[in-house]
């Protein structure tokens, strides 16, 4: 097996099934979007939170010890922090 199917199989081992991940991720995003302050957020704040939800869903559905997901979560928060501090 080569190509895309091999990649998909590797991702499923790491992150769990895409179907289950998608349900978790969309539920998290739905909760965020239903909050009173969602529309007051900037596009970068929304994206940082959505990417955090994406990584959170991967952690909840797959390997919680995979350090890269935790590193990415910190990275998206840092990107927004930099914007708010005028560094970007």
PyMOL Python script that loads the backbone (N, CA, C, O; Angstrom):
from pymol import cmd

cmd.read_pdbstr("""\
ATOM      1  N   UNK A   1       0.859  -1.179   0.000  1.00  0.00           N
ATOM      2  CA  UNK A   1       0.000   0.000   0.000  1.00  0.00           C
ATOM      3  C   UNK A   1       0.901   1.235   0.000  1.00  0.00           C
ATOM      4  O   UNK A   1       1.842   1.333   0.787  1.00  0.00           O
ATOM      5  N   UNK A   2       0.596   2.168  -0.889  1.00  0.00           N
ATOM      6  CA  UNK A   2       1.397   3.386  -0.972  1.00  0.00           C
ATOM      7  C   UNK A   2       0.492   4.583  -1.144  1.00  0.00           C
ATOM      8  O   UNK A   2      -0.718   4.450  -1.326  1.00  0.00           O
ATOM      9  N   UNK A   3       1.087   5.732  -1.084  1.00  0.00           N
ATOM     10  CA  UNK A   3       0.360   6.949  -1.375  1.00  0.00           C
ATOM     11  C   UNK A   3      -0.591   7.372  -0.282  1.00  0.00           C
ATOM     12  O   UNK A   3      -0.327   7.212   0.909  1.00  0.00           O
ATOM     13  N   UNK A   4      -1.713   7.920  -0.727  1.00  0.00           N
ATOM     14  CA  UNK A   4      -2.653   8.543   0.192  1.00  0.00           C
ATOM     15  C   UNK A   4      -3.249   7.561   1.195  1.00  0.00           C
ATOM     16  O   UNK A   4      -3.454   7.919   2.354  1.00  0.00           O
ATOM     17  N   UNK A   5      -3.526   6.345   0.777  1.00  0.00           N
ATOM     18  CA  UNK A   5      -4.117   5.374   1.704  1.00  0.00           C
ATOM     19  C   UNK A   5      -3.169   5.048   2.849  1.00  0.00           C
ATOM     20  O   UNK A   5      -3.602   4.871   3.987  1.00  0.00           O
ATOM     21  N   UNK A   6      -1.888   4.968   2.553  1.00  0.00           N
ATOM     22  CA  UNK A   6      -0.903   4.729   3.602  1.00  0.00           C
ATOM     23  C   UNK A   6      -0.900   5.889   4.603  1.00  0.00           C
ATOM     24  O   UNK A   6      -0.859   5.674   5.814  1.00  0.00           O
ATOM     25  N   UNK A   7      -0.943   7.098   4.091  1.00  0.00           N
ATOM     26  CA  UNK A   7      -1.009   8.282   4.953  1.00  0.00           C
ATOM     27  C   UNK A   7      -2.267   8.263   5.810  1.00  0.00           C
ATOM     28  O   UNK A   7      -2.208   8.535   7.009  1.00  0.00           O
ATOM     29  N   UNK A   8      -3.398   7.945   5.202  1.00  0.00           N
ATOM     30  CA  UNK A   8      -4.662   7.893   5.939  1.00  0.00           C
ATOM     31  C   UNK A   8      -4.623   6.835   7.035  1.00  0.00           C
ATOM     32  O   UNK A   8      -5.124   7.061   8.136  1.00  0.00           O
ATOM     33  N   UNK A   9      -4.036   5.697   6.740  1.00  0.00           N
ATOM     34  CA  UNK A   9      -3.923   4.636   7.739  1.00  0.00           C
ATOM     35  C   UNK A   9      -3.041   5.070   8.911  1.00  0.00           C
ATOM     36  O   UNK A   9      -3.355   4.794  10.069  1.00  0.00           O
ATOM     37  N   UNK A  10      -1.940   5.749   8.601  1.00  0.00           N
ATOM     38  CA  UNK A  10      -1.049   6.255   9.656  1.00  0.00           C
ATOM     39  C   UNK A  10      -1.771   7.275  10.528  1.00  0.00           C
ATOM     40  O   UNK A  10      -1.643   7.254  11.752  1.00  0.00           O
ATOM     41  N   UNK A  11      -2.531   8.169   9.896  1.00  0.00           N
ATOM     42  CA  UNK A  11      -3.262   9.199  10.643  1.00  0.00           C
ATOM     43  C   UNK A  11      -4.339   8.578  11.536  1.00  0.00           C
ATOM     44  O   UNK A  11      -4.563   9.037  12.656  1.00  0.00           O
ATOM     45  N   UNK A  12      -4.996   7.544  11.041  1.00  0.00           N
ATOM     46  CA  UNK A  12      -6.033   6.897  11.848  1.00  0.00           C
ATOM     47  C   UNK A  12      -5.429   6.236  13.089  1.00  0.00           C
ATOM     48  O   UNK A  12      -6.037   6.246  14.159  1.00  0.00           O
ATOM     49  N   UNK A  13      -4.253   5.674  12.945  1.00  0.00           N
ATOM     50  CA  UNK A  13      -3.576   5.084  14.098  1.00  0.00           C
ATOM     51  C   UNK A  13      -3.248   6.179  15.118  1.00  0.00           C
ATOM     52  O   UNK A  13      -3.422   5.976  16.319  1.00  0.00           O
ATOM     53  N   UNK A  14      -2.780   7.320  14.653  1.00  0.00           N
ATOM     54  CA  UNK A  14      -2.365   8.417  15.532  1.00  0.00           C
ATOM     55  C   UNK A  14      -3.559   9.173  16.120  1.00  0.00           C
ATOM     56  O   UNK A  14      -3.575   9.482  17.311  1.00  0.00           O
ATOM     57  N   UNK A  15      -4.569   9.474  15.271  1.00  0.00           N
ATOM     58  CA  UNK A  15      -5.649  10.391  15.657  1.00  0.00           C
ATOM     59  C   UNK A  15      -7.014   9.743  15.813  1.00  0.00           C
ATOM     60  O   UNK A  15      -7.974  10.425  16.171  1.00  0.00           O
ATOM     61  N   UNK A  16      -7.129   8.463  15.559  1.00  0.00           N
ATOM     62  CA  UNK A  16      -8.422   7.801  15.609  1.00  0.00           C
ATOM     63  C   UNK A  16      -9.177   8.004  14.302  1.00  0.00           C
ATOM     64  O   UNK A  16      -8.666   8.617  13.365  1.00  0.00           O
ATOM     65  N   UNK A  17     -10.396   7.483  14.250  1.00  0.00           N
ATOM     66  CA  UNK A  17     -11.158   7.556  12.994  1.00  0.00           C
ATOM     67  C   UNK A  17     -11.544   8.999  12.678  1.00  0.00           C
ATOM     68  O   UNK A  17     -11.872   9.777  13.574  1.00  0.00           O
ATOM     69  N   UNK A  18     -11.501   9.340  11.410  1.00  0.00           N
ATOM     70  CA  UNK A  18     -11.849  10.690  10.971  1.00  0.00           C
ATOM     71  C   UNK A  18     -13.305  11.002  11.298  1.00  0.00           C
ATOM     72  O   UNK A  18     -13.633  12.130  11.667  1.00  0.00           O
ATOM     73  N   UNK A  19     -14.163  10.022  11.165  1.00  0.00           N
ATOM     74  CA  UNK A  19     -15.586  10.214  11.459  1.00  0.00           C
ATOM     75  C   UNK A  19     -15.785  10.615  12.918  1.00  0.00           C
ATOM     76  O   UNK A  19     -16.482  11.590  13.203  1.00  0.00           O
ATOM     77  N   UNK A  20     -15.187   9.880  13.832  1.00  0.00           N
ATOM     78  CA  UNK A  20     -15.326  10.190  15.255  1.00  0.00           C
ATOM     79  C   UNK A  20     -14.666  11.525  15.601  1.00  0.00           C
ATOM     80  O   UNK A  20     -15.226  12.329  16.347  1.00  0.00           O
ATOM     81  N   UNK A  21     -13.468  11.754  15.051  1.00  0.00           N
ATOM     82  CA  UNK A  21     -12.782  13.026  15.259  1.00  0.00           C
ATOM     83  C   UNK A  21     -13.658  14.191  14.799  1.00  0.00           C
ATOM     84  O   UNK A  21     -13.774  15.202  15.491  1.00  0.00           O
ATOM     85  N   UNK A  22     -14.269  14.039  13.628  1.00  0.00           N
ATOM     86  CA  UNK A  22     -15.089  15.114  13.058  1.00  0.00           C
ATOM     87  C   UNK A  22     -16.260  15.472  13.952  1.00  0.00           C
ATOM     88  O   UNK A  22     -16.590  16.647  14.114  1.00  0.00           O
ATOM     89  N   UNK A  23     -16.880  14.470  14.525  1.00  0.00           N
ATOM     90  CA  UNK A  23     -18.007  14.728  15.431  1.00  0.00           C
ATOM     91  C   UNK A  23     -17.557  15.509  16.666  1.00  0.00           C
ATOM     92  O   UNK A  23     -18.208  16.473  17.069  1.00  0.00           O
ATOM     93  N   UNK A  24     -16.450  15.091  17.256  1.00  0.00           N
ATOM     94  CA  UNK A  24     -15.924  15.802  18.428  1.00  0.00           C
ATOM     95  C   UNK A  24     -15.570  17.243  18.059  1.00  0.00           C
ATOM     96  O   UNK A  24     -15.945  18.181  18.762  1.00  0.00           O
ATOM     97  N   UNK A  25     -14.862  17.403  16.977  1.00  0.00           N
ATOM     98  CA  UNK A  25     -14.395  18.724  16.558  1.00  0.00           C
ATOM     99  C   UNK A  25     -15.562  19.658  16.250  1.00  0.00           C
ATOM    100  O   UNK A  25     -15.564  20.811  16.680  1.00  0.00           O
ATOM    101  N   UNK A  26     -16.539  19.173  15.516  1.00  0.00           N
ATOM    102  CA  UNK A  26     -17.686  20.014  15.175  1.00  0.00           C
ATOM    103  C   UNK A  26     -18.513  20.363  16.409  1.00  0.00           C
ATOM    104  O   UNK A  26     -19.053  21.465  16.498  1.00  0.00           O
ATOM    105  N   UNK A  27     -18.617  19.443  17.355  1.00  0.00           N
ATOM    106  CA  UNK A  27     -19.319  19.744  18.608  1.00  0.00           C
ATOM    107  C   UNK A  27     -18.603  20.850  19.376  1.00  0.00           C
ATOM    108  O   UNK A  27     -19.241  21.776  19.877  1.00  0.00           O
ATOM    109  N   UNK A  28     -17.271  20.754  19.470  1.00  0.00           N
ATOM    110  CA  UNK A  28     -16.512  21.797  20.153  1.00  0.00           C
ATOM    111  C   UNK A  28     -16.693  23.157  19.469  1.00  0.00           C
ATOM    112  O   UNK A  28     -16.915  24.168  20.135  1.00  0.00           O
ATOM    113  N   UNK A  29     -16.598  23.170  18.157  1.00  0.00           N
ATOM    114  CA  UNK A  29     -16.740  24.423  17.411  1.00  0.00           C
ATOM    115  C   UNK A  29     -18.150  24.978  17.529  1.00  0.00           C
ATOM    116  O   UNK A  29     -18.333  26.194  17.594  1.00  0.00           O
ATOM    117  N   UNK A  30     -19.133  24.118  17.558  1.00  0.00           N
ATOM    118  CA  UNK A  30     -20.517  24.565  17.702  1.00  0.00           C
ATOM    119  C   UNK A  30     -20.720  25.283  19.033  1.00  0.00           C
ATOM    120  O   UNK A  30     -21.374  26.324  19.092  1.00  0.00           O
ATOM    121  N   UNK A  31     -20.160  24.724  20.090  1.00  0.00           N
ATOM    122  CA  UNK A  31     -20.259  25.368  21.398  1.00  0.00           C
ATOM    123  C   UNK A  31     -19.584  26.738  21.353  1.00  0.00           C
ATOM    124  O   UNK A  31     -20.144  27.719  21.843  1.00  0.00           O
ATOM    125  N   UNK A  32     -18.404  26.812  20.777  1.00  0.00           N
ATOM    126  CA  UNK A  32     -17.694  28.094  20.709  1.00  0.00           C
ATOM    127  C   UNK A  32     -18.500  29.130  19.930  1.00  0.00           C
ATOM    128  O   UNK A  32     -18.634  30.275  20.363  1.00  0.00           O
ATOM    129  N   UNK A  33     -19.034  28.725  18.784  1.00  0.00           N
ATOM    130  CA  UNK A  33     -19.767  29.660  17.929  1.00  0.00           C
ATOM    131  C   UNK A  33     -21.095  30.106  18.542  1.00  0.00           C
ATOM    132  O   UNK A  33     -21.658  31.120  18.128  1.00  0.00           O
ATOM    133  N   UNK A  34     -21.594  29.362  19.517  1.00  0.00           N
ATOM    134  CA  UNK A  34     -22.880  29.708  20.131  1.00  0.00           C
ATOM    135  C   UNK A  34     -22.731  30.667  21.316  1.00  0.00           C
ATOM    136  O   UNK A  34     -23.729  31.071  21.913  1.00  0.00           O
ATOM    137  N   UNK A  35     -21.510  31.027  21.655  1.00  0.00           N
ATOM    138  CA  UNK A  35     -21.292  31.909  22.804  1.00  0.00           C
ATOM    139  C   UNK A  35     -21.571  33.365  22.434  1.00  0.00           C
ATOM    140  O   UNK A  35     -21.438  33.747  21.271  1.00  0.00           O
ATOM    141  N   UNK A  36     -21.954  34.170  23.411  1.00  0.00           N
ATOM    142  CA  UNK A  36     -22.297  35.569  23.137  1.00  0.00           C
ATOM    143  C   UNK A  36     -21.152  36.396  22.538  1.00  0.00           C
ATOM    144  O   UNK A  36     -21.410  37.323  21.771  1.00  0.00           O
ATOM    145  N   UNK A  37     -19.924  36.088  22.864  1.00  0.00           N
ATOM    146  CA  UNK A  37     -18.783  36.903  22.411  1.00  0.00           C
ATOM    147  C   UNK A  37     -18.158  36.443  21.093  1.00  0.00           C
ATOM    148  O   UNK A  37     -17.236  37.087  20.591  1.00  0.00           O
ATOM    149  N   UNK A  38     -18.641  35.355  20.538  1.00  0.00           N
ATOM    150  CA  UNK A  38     -18.007  34.812  19.324  1.00  0.00           C
ATOM    151  C   UNK A  38     -17.901  35.855  18.223  1.00  0.00           C
ATOM    152  O   UNK A  38     -16.840  36.009  17.617  1.00  0.00           O
ATOM    153  N   UNK A  39     -18.969  36.563  17.961  1.00  0.00           N
ATOM    154  CA  UNK A  39     -18.966  37.532  16.858  1.00  0.00           C
ATOM    155  C   UNK A  39     -18.068  38.739  17.131  1.00  0.00           C
ATOM    156  O   UNK A  39     -17.702  39.460  16.203  1.00  0.00           O
ATOM    157  N   UNK A  40     -17.713  38.961  18.390  1.00  0.00           N
ATOM    158  CA  UNK A  40     -16.823  40.075  18.731  1.00  0.00           C
ATOM    159  C   UNK A  40     -15.352  39.733  18.505  1.00  0.00           C
ATOM    160  O   UNK A  40     -14.500  40.622  18.520  1.00  0.00           O
ATOM    161  N   UNK A  41     -15.052  38.460  18.297  1.00  0.00           N
ATOM    162  CA  UNK A  41     -13.664  38.042  18.098  1.00  0.00           C
ATOM    163  C   UNK A  41     -13.162  38.429  16.714  1.00  0.00           C
ATOM    164  O   UNK A  41     -13.931  38.493  15.755  1.00  0.00           O
ATOM    165  N   UNK A  42     -11.878  38.682  16.628  1.00  0.00           N
ATOM    166  CA  UNK A  42     -11.256  38.955  15.326  1.00  0.00           C
ATOM    167  C   UNK A  42     -11.126  37.638  14.562  1.00  0.00           C
ATOM    168  O   UNK A  42     -11.221  36.563  15.154  1.00  0.00           O
ATOM    169  N   UNK A  43     -10.909  37.723  13.243  1.00  0.00           N
ATOM    170  CA  UNK A  43     -10.702  36.482  12.483  1.00  0.00           C
ATOM    171  C   UNK A  43      -9.549  35.638  13.035  1.00  0.00           C
ATOM    172  O   UNK A  43      -9.652  34.412  13.077  1.00  0.00           O
ATOM    173  N   UNK A  44      -8.467  36.269  13.452  1.00  0.00           N
ATOM    174  CA  UNK A  44      -7.338  35.487  13.971  1.00  0.00           C
ATOM    175  C   UNK A  44      -7.682  34.827  15.303  1.00  0.00           C
ATOM    176  O   UNK A  44      -7.230  33.714  15.574  1.00  0.00           O
ATOM    177  N   UNK A  45      -8.466  35.491  16.128  1.00  0.00           N
ATOM    178  CA  UNK A  45      -8.886  34.888  17.397  1.00  0.00           C
ATOM    179  C   UNK A  45      -9.797  33.691  17.141  1.00  0.00           C
ATOM    180  O   UNK A  45      -9.655  32.646  17.776  1.00  0.00           O
ATOM    181  N   UNK A  46     -10.728  33.853  16.210  1.00  0.00           N
ATOM    182  CA  UNK A  46     -11.603  32.732  15.860  1.00  0.00           C
ATOM    183  C   UNK A  46     -10.797  31.552  15.326  1.00  0.00           C
ATOM    184  O   UNK A  46     -11.023  30.405  15.711  1.00  0.00           O
ATOM    185  N   UNK A  47      -9.859  31.849  14.442  1.00  0.00           N
ATOM    186  CA  UNK A  47      -9.067  30.777  13.847  1.00  0.00           C
ATOM    187  C   UNK A  47      -8.201  30.088  14.889  1.00  0.00           C
ATOM    188  O   UNK A  47      -8.089  28.862  14.882  1.00  0.00           O
ATOM    189  N   UNK A  48      -7.591  30.850  15.781  1.00  0.00           N
ATOM    190  CA  UNK A  48      -6.768  30.249  16.838  1.00  0.00           C
ATOM    191  C   UNK A  48      -7.612  29.316  17.705  1.00  0.00           C
ATOM    192  O   UNK A  48      -7.176  28.218  18.048  1.00  0.00           O
ATOM    193  N   UNK A  49      -8.814  29.753  18.056  1.00  0.00           N
ATOM    194  CA  UNK A  49      -9.691  28.909  18.863  1.00  0.00           C
ATOM    195  C   UNK A  49     -10.166  27.682  18.095  1.00  0.00           C
ATOM    196  O   UNK A  49     -10.261  26.593  18.661  1.00  0.00           O
ATOM    197  N   UNK A  50     -10.465  27.853  16.804  1.00  0.00           N
ATOM    198  CA  UNK A  50     -10.890  26.700  16.002  1.00  0.00           C
ATOM    199  C   UNK A  50      -9.759  25.697  15.822  1.00  0.00           C
ATOM    200  O   UNK A  50      -9.991  24.489  15.842  1.00  0.00           O
ATOM    201  N   UNK A  51      -8.538  26.192  15.646  1.00  0.00           N
ATOM    202  CA  UNK A  51      -7.406  25.279  15.531  1.00  0.00           C
ATOM    203  C   UNK A  51      -7.147  24.579  16.865  1.00  0.00           C
ATOM    204  O   UNK A  51      -6.752  23.413  16.892  1.00  0.00           O
ATOM    205  N   UNK A  52      -7.370  25.296  17.970  1.00  0.00           N
ATOM    206  CA  UNK A  52      -7.255  24.665  19.280  1.00  0.00           C
ATOM    207  C   UNK A  52      -8.301  23.552  19.417  1.00  0.00           C
ATOM    208  O   UNK A  52      -8.001  22.477  19.937  1.00  0.00           O
ATOM    209  N   UNK A  53      -9.510  23.809  18.956  1.00  0.00           N
ATOM    210  CA  UNK A  53     -10.554  22.781  18.995  1.00  0.00           C
ATOM    211  C   UNK A  53     -10.150  21.577  18.146  1.00  0.00           C
ATOM    212  O   UNK A  53     -10.377  20.431  18.535  1.00  0.00           O
ATOM    213  N   UNK A  54      -9.557  21.840  16.996  1.00  0.00           N
ATOM    214  CA  UNK A  54      -9.090  20.774  16.103  1.00  0.00           C
ATOM    215  C   UNK A  54      -8.064  19.896  16.822  1.00  0.00           C
ATOM    216  O   UNK A  54      -8.169  18.669  16.813  1.00  0.00           O
ATOM    217  N   UNK A  55      -7.084  20.531  17.438  1.00  0.00           N
ATOM    218  CA  UNK A  55      -6.050  19.776  18.144  1.00  0.00           C
ATOM    219  C   UNK A  55      -6.621  19.076  19.374  1.00  0.00           C
ATOM    220  O   UNK A  55      -6.219  17.957  19.695  1.00  0.00           O
ATOM    221  N   UNK A  56      -7.554  19.728  20.060  1.00  0.00           N
ATOM    222  CA  UNK A  56      -8.197  19.110  21.216  1.00  0.00           C
ATOM    223  C   UNK A  56      -8.958  17.854  20.795  1.00  0.00           C
ATOM    224  O   UNK A  56      -8.891  16.826  21.469  1.00  0.00           O
ATOM    225  N   UNK A  57      -9.675  17.941  19.687  1.00  0.00           N
ATOM    226  CA  UNK A  57     -10.414  16.783  19.184  1.00  0.00           C
ATOM    227  C   UNK A  57      -9.465  15.639  18.825  1.00  0.00           C
ATOM    228  O   UNK A  57      -9.781  14.473  19.060  1.00  0.00           O
ATOM    229  N   UNK A  58      -8.312  15.969  18.261  1.00  0.00           N
ATOM    230  CA  UNK A  58      -7.329  14.935  17.950  1.00  0.00           C
ATOM    231  C   UNK A  58      -6.844  14.251  19.222  1.00  0.00           C
ATOM    232  O   UNK A  58      -6.692  13.030  19.265  1.00  0.00           O
ATOM    233  N   UNK A  59      -6.604  15.048  20.251  1.00  0.00           N
ATOM    234  CA  UNK A  59      -6.147  14.491  21.527  1.00  0.00           C
ATOM    235  C   UNK A  59      -7.218  13.592  22.134  1.00  0.00           C
ATOM    236  O   UNK A  59      -6.920  12.498  22.614  1.00  0.00           O
ATOM    237  N   UNK A  60      -8.457  14.052  22.110  1.00  0.00           N
ATOM    238  CA  UNK A  60      -9.557  13.294  22.717  1.00  0.00           C
ATOM    239  C   UNK A  60      -9.885  12.022  21.949  1.00  0.00           C
ATOM    240  O   UNK A  60     -10.352  11.044  22.533  1.00  0.00           O
ATOM    241  N   UNK A  61      -9.646  12.033  20.647  1.00  0.00           N
ATOM    242  CA  UNK A  61     -10.014  10.901  19.797  1.00  0.00           C
ATOM    243  C   UNK A  61      -8.848   9.953  19.517  1.00  0.00           C
ATOM    244  O   UNK A  61      -9.053   8.802  19.132  1.00  0.00           O
ATOM    245  N   UNK A  62      -7.633  10.442  19.712  1.00  0.00           N
ATOM    246  CA  UNK A  62      -6.471   9.643  19.340  1.00  0.00           C
ATOM    247  C   UNK A  62      -5.499   9.460  20.481  1.00  0.00           C
ATOM    248  O   UNK A  62      -5.882   9.110  21.598  1.00  0.00           O
ATOM    249  N   UNK A  63      -4.249   9.699  20.189  1.00  0.00           N
ATOM    250  CA  UNK A  63      -3.153   9.478  21.129  1.00  0.00           C
ATOM    251  C   UNK A  63      -2.930  10.731  21.972  1.00  0.00           C
ATOM    252  O   UNK A  63      -2.369  11.705  21.471  1.00  0.00           O
ATOM    253  N   UNK A  64      -3.352  10.734  23.239  1.00  0.00           N
ATOM    254  CA  UNK A  64      -3.198  11.927  24.071  1.00  0.00           C
ATOM    255  C   UNK A  64      -1.750  12.208  24.465  1.00  0.00           C
ATOM    256  O   UNK A  64      -1.451  13.280  24.991  1.00  0.00           O
ATOM    257  N   UNK A  65      -0.855  11.266  24.219  1.00  0.00           N
ATOM    258  CA  UNK A  65       0.549  11.456  24.562  1.00  0.00           C
ATOM    259  C   UNK A  65       1.390  11.949  23.387  1.00  0.00           C
ATOM    260  O   UNK A  65       2.607  12.085  23.506  1.00  0.00           O
ATOM    261  N   UNK A  66       0.746  12.216  22.256  1.00  0.00           N
ATOM    262  CA  UNK A  66       1.466  12.714  21.086  1.00  0.00           C
ATOM    263  C   UNK A  66       1.774  14.194  21.307  1.00  0.00           C
ATOM    264  O   UNK A  66       0.891  15.045  21.204  1.00  0.00           O
ATOM    265  N   UNK A  67       3.020  14.482  21.607  1.00  0.00           N
ATOM    266  CA  UNK A  67       3.456  15.812  22.031  1.00  0.00           C
ATOM    267  C   UNK A  67       3.158  16.887  20.990  1.00  0.00           C
ATOM    268  O   UNK A  67       2.859  18.023  21.357  1.00  0.00           O
ATOM    269  N   UNK A  68       3.230  16.562  19.730  1.00  0.00           N
ATOM    270  CA  UNK A  68       3.036  17.552  18.672  1.00  0.00           C
ATOM    271  C   UNK A  68       1.692  18.266  18.778  1.00  0.00           C
ATOM    272  O   UNK A  68       1.610  19.465  18.512  1.00  0.00           O
ATOM    273  N   UNK A  69       0.634  17.546  19.165  1.00  0.00           N
ATOM    274  CA  UNK A  69      -0.672  18.196  19.318  1.00  0.00           C
ATOM    275  C   UNK A  69      -0.628  19.260  20.405  1.00  0.00           C
ATOM    276  O   UNK A  69      -1.170  20.351  20.230  1.00  0.00           O
ATOM    277  N   UNK A  70       0.009  18.952  21.518  1.00  0.00           N
ATOM    278  CA  UNK A  70       0.112  19.910  22.625  1.00  0.00           C
ATOM    279  C   UNK A  70       0.978  21.098  22.211  1.00  0.00           C
ATOM    280  O   UNK A  70       0.679  22.241  22.556  1.00  0.00           O
ATOM    281  N   UNK A  71       2.032  20.826  21.485  1.00  0.00           N
ATOM    282  CA  UNK A  71       2.913  21.878  20.984  1.00  0.00           C
ATOM    283  C   UNK A  71       2.145  22.812  20.038  1.00  0.00           C
ATOM    284  O   UNK A  71       2.278  24.033  20.124  1.00  0.00           O
ATOM    285  N   UNK A  72       1.353  22.240  19.148  1.00  0.00           N
ATOM    286  CA  UNK A  72       0.551  23.038  18.213  1.00  0.00           C
ATOM    287  C   UNK A  72      -0.453  23.915  18.941  1.00  0.00           C
ATOM    288  O   UNK A  72      -0.651  25.072  18.571  1.00  0.00           O
ATOM    289  N   UNK A  73      -1.100  23.364  19.992  1.00  0.00           N
ATOM    290  CA  UNK A  73      -2.055  24.161  20.762  1.00  0.00           C
ATOM    291  C   UNK A  73      -1.365  25.400  21.334  1.00  0.00           C
ATOM    292  O   UNK A  73      -1.908  26.503  21.277  1.00  0.00           O
ATOM    293  N   UNK A  74      -0.183  25.213  21.876  1.00  0.00           N
ATOM    294  CA  UNK A  74       0.576  26.344  22.424  1.00  0.00           C
ATOM    295  C   UNK A  74       0.958  27.316  21.318  1.00  0.00           C
ATOM    296  O   UNK A  74       0.970  28.530  21.521  1.00  0.00           O
ATOM    297  N   UNK A  75       1.267  26.780  20.162  1.00  0.00           N
ATOM    298  CA  UNK A  75       1.660  27.628  19.030  1.00  0.00           C
ATOM    299  C   UNK A  75       0.551  28.549  18.561  1.00  0.00           C
ATOM    300  O   UNK A  75       0.796  29.728  18.307  1.00  0.00           O
ATOM    301  N   UNK A  76      -0.667  28.033  18.440  1.00  0.00           N
ATOM    302  CA  UNK A  76      -1.779  28.879  17.995  1.00  0.00           C
ATOM    303  C   UNK A  76      -2.085  29.963  19.019  1.00  0.00           C
ATOM    304  O   UNK A  76      -2.397  31.093  18.646  1.00  0.00           O
ATOM    305  N   UNK A  77      -1.998  29.632  20.308  1.00  0.00           N
ATOM    306  CA  UNK A  77      -2.211  30.639  21.349  1.00  0.00           C
ATOM    307  C   UNK A  77      -1.116  31.697  21.286  1.00  0.00           C
ATOM    308  O   UNK A  77      -1.389  32.882  21.473  1.00  0.00           O
ATOM    309  N   UNK A  78       0.109  31.283  21.028  1.00  0.00           N
ATOM    310  CA  UNK A  78       1.223  32.224  20.935  1.00  0.00           C
ATOM    311  C   UNK A  78       1.074  33.141  19.728  1.00  0.00           C
ATOM    312  O   UNK A  78       1.379  34.331  19.809  1.00  0.00           O
ATOM    313  N   UNK A  79       0.610  32.596  18.617  1.00  0.00           N
ATOM    314  CA  UNK A  79       0.382  33.448  17.443  1.00  0.00           C
ATOM    315  C   UNK A  79      -0.604  34.565  17.756  1.00  0.00           C
ATOM    316  O   UNK A  79      -0.377  35.718  17.389  1.00  0.00           O
ATOM    317  N   UNK A  80      -1.690  34.230  18.429  1.00  0.00           N
ATOM    318  CA  UNK A  80      -2.676  35.261  18.779  1.00  0.00           C
ATOM    319  C   UNK A  80      -2.115  36.219  19.824  1.00  0.00           C
ATOM    320  O   UNK A  80      -2.363  37.423  19.758  1.00  0.00           O
ATOM    321  N   UNK A  81      -1.375  35.702  20.767  1.00  0.00           N
ATOM    322  CA  UNK A  81      -0.744  36.574  21.763  1.00  0.00           C
ATOM    323  C   UNK A  81       0.180  37.584  21.073  1.00  0.00           C
ATOM    324  O   UNK A  81       0.195  38.762  21.431  1.00  0.00           O
ATOM    325  N   UNK A  82       0.937  37.125  20.099  1.00  0.00           N
ATOM    326  CA  UNK A  82       1.817  38.024  19.352  1.00  0.00           C
ATOM    327  C   UNK A  82       1.032  39.121  18.631  1.00  0.00           C
ATOM    328  O   UNK A  82       1.446  40.281  18.617  1.00  0.00           O
ATOM    329  N   UNK A  83      -0.087  38.753  18.043  1.00  0.00           N
ATOM    330  CA  UNK A  83      -0.927  39.753  17.366  1.00  0.00           C
ATOM    331  C   UNK A  83      -1.427  40.777  18.364  1.00  0.00           C
ATOM    332  O   UNK A  83      -1.354  41.979  18.110  1.00  0.00           O
ATOM    333  N   UNK A  84      -1.937  40.315  19.498  1.00  0.00           N
ATOM    334  CA  UNK A  84      -2.474  41.227  20.504  1.00  0.00           C
ATOM    335  C   UNK A  84      -1.390  42.131  21.087  1.00  0.00           C
ATOM    336  O   UNK A  84      -1.677  43.253  21.505  1.00  0.00           O
ATOM    337  N   UNK A  85      -0.153  41.650  21.118  1.00  0.00           N
ATOM    338  CA  UNK A  85       0.958  42.453  21.625  1.00  0.00           C
ATOM    339  C   UNK A  85       1.627  43.281  20.543  1.00  0.00           C
ATOM    340  O   UNK A  85       2.656  43.910  20.793  1.00  0.00           O
ATOM    341  N   UNK A  86       1.051  43.291  19.329  1.00  0.00           N
ATOM    342  CA  UNK A  86       1.579  44.106  18.234  1.00  0.00           C
ATOM    343  C   UNK A  86       2.865  43.570  17.631  1.00  0.00           C
ATOM    344  O   UNK A  86       3.604  44.319  16.992  1.00  0.00           O
ATOM    345  N   UNK A  87       3.144  42.301  17.821  1.00  0.00           N
ATOM    346  CA  UNK A  87       4.369  41.704  17.298  1.00  0.00           C
ATOM    347  C   UNK A  87       4.184  41.089  15.924  1.00  0.00           C
ATOM    348  O   UNK A  87       5.129  40.554  15.342  1.00  0.00           O
ATOM    349  N   UNK A  88       2.968  41.165  15.407  1.00  0.00           N
ATOM    350  CA  UNK A  88       2.711  40.601  14.068  1.00  0.00           C
ATOM    351  C   UNK A  88       1.830  41.508  13.302  1.00  0.00           C
ATOM    352  O   UNK A  88       1.494  41.217  12.153  1.00  0.00           O
TER     353      UNK A  88
END
""", "prot")
cmd.dss("prot")
cmd.show_as("cartoon", "prot")
cmd.util.cbc("prot")
cmd.orient("prot")
